[in-house]
């Protein structure tokens, strides 16, 4: 028996050495303290039963330690479980919050009715914003596009009109046109270009003293074609309607001259509308 | 004519409108346009667009608070005032667009 006990102790030491080298004092201390904690009466029997009792004490210590460890592990597991539950609930809350924000944003984009009980006319906030944005983008887009189209056609026609003249003459006419006669009369760039070009050409011819021969010079008394014989029309058109300050400001802001606008208001009915006045 | 196309008014437009509807009507429409053009110019200017964007952002903030029920009385009043301003501005701009299309012969 003592031999067996000696073998067991050596085994413990070997294990301890294998694990960490030096003893950490615990096991050894317990095994050694087991000897110290043994009562005096037990000491007397130590030769015979001390080794057995220390062995049992070791086993009890190991068991106790194992139990403590298991308890610790169980506690840790429980804490981990609680932590996982908390994490799960937090992530669920965050997901629901994100969904709520997204749905709120979508609602803002849709046309949701906001009824203010004090306001008799219900107004849609989303509709107002959409209307404003649409108005802005339409304005910018159509104006830019229309301007570009007009300019391209205008320049194209000027180039075509100049083909019947030499480059020098054409340049001279175009310079004069840009100087004095470059006016936008309508939204038809072809007609505007022709009109401005012809006016510039006529001005140059007048200044140079060259008069254009009138092919109908010998003919007299012919009524103008398509002319209206409605005298009421003539009387009406002679009346001057004054333009208030707002109208004048608007005319100025569009680049038109007030005299031209007055003439337009007073002038004869355009040819393309004659005969259609009562339609 | 496409009522969305808002090109500038020309002499030909005035001639046509005056011939169809009379000089008084044309000068009246010109006056209506002139009354609204200042606001239109302000709104379409870069500074105006910036101001409007800020105004709309502030309205969004107040709206969120209204929806969530976390709005004070002064904020509620501020929202009402801003809303009225926005309504009237949009009306003015819409009318400007409409009168211009009238002169262009859209109606």
Interface residues (C-beta under 8 A of the other chain):
Chain A: X104 X108 X114 X116 X118 X119 X123 X125 X128 X129 X131 X132 X135 X136 X138 X139 X142 X143 X146 X184 X185 X186 X187 X236 X237 X239 X241 X242 X243 X244 X245 X246 X247 X248 X249 X250 X251 X253 X254 X255 X256 X260 X261 X264 X265 X266 X267 X269 X270 X273 X277
Chain B: X4 X5 X6 X7 X8 X9 X10 X11 X12 X13 X14 X15 X16 X18 X19 X20 X22 X23 X24 X26 X27 X30 X31 X32 X33 X34 X35 X37 X41 X43 X44 X49 X52 X56 X59 X60 X63 X64 X66 X67 X80 X83 X86 X87 X90 X93 X94 X97
